[in-house]
Amino acid sequence: MPGTWSFASNTATDPVTGARSLVPQPLNFNANFRIVEAKAGEVTLACINGLLARPEKLRIAFSRVNDVFKGTEISPDPENVTDKTGSSILIQLNTSTDDGGAGIIYPVSAHLVLKLPNGANPDSVRVEMILNRLLGALYETGQSTSTARVAALVRGAVTPIDL
């Protein structure tokens, strides 16, 4: 039905119960960030509370998508889909971490891109459901922390252990 979101039955999975350790950290933009660059559809913010030796920047960008179906395995229903356009939202964090011992600082970058259809009128509940499914790939089945999965991923072992 146009204007609402739902998940097809073939994308549903049996959820694994148990709390996960990954919880979004609310940011206080007003107290902790300042604009270092702004242009149409994009802003780069610098965290002003960290050490100068460990800079942190956050980039947030928006762009229009002409055809959200392009590059997917989903074909638009010509009778019901009147709007193929969408929005692309990028959030990029450039930060750092240390080795946990010798004090060596390493750069870390994380990117998240959401491509959302305009015709589906996405709401925050649906977007959070999608983000939770995406972030679930950082966990092994039934695990409450991402430690084992991330340890495997950084070594190139991309297939979950139970597959």
Secondary structure, 3 states (H helix, E strand, C coil): CCCCCCCCHHHCCCCCCCCCCCCCCCCCHHHHEEEEEEECCEEEEEECCCCCCCCCEEEEEEEEECCCCCCCCCCCCCCCCCCCCEEEEEEEEEEEEECCCCCCEEEEEEEEEEEEECCCCCCHHHHHHHHHHHHHHHCCCCCCCCHHHHHHHCCCCCCCCCC
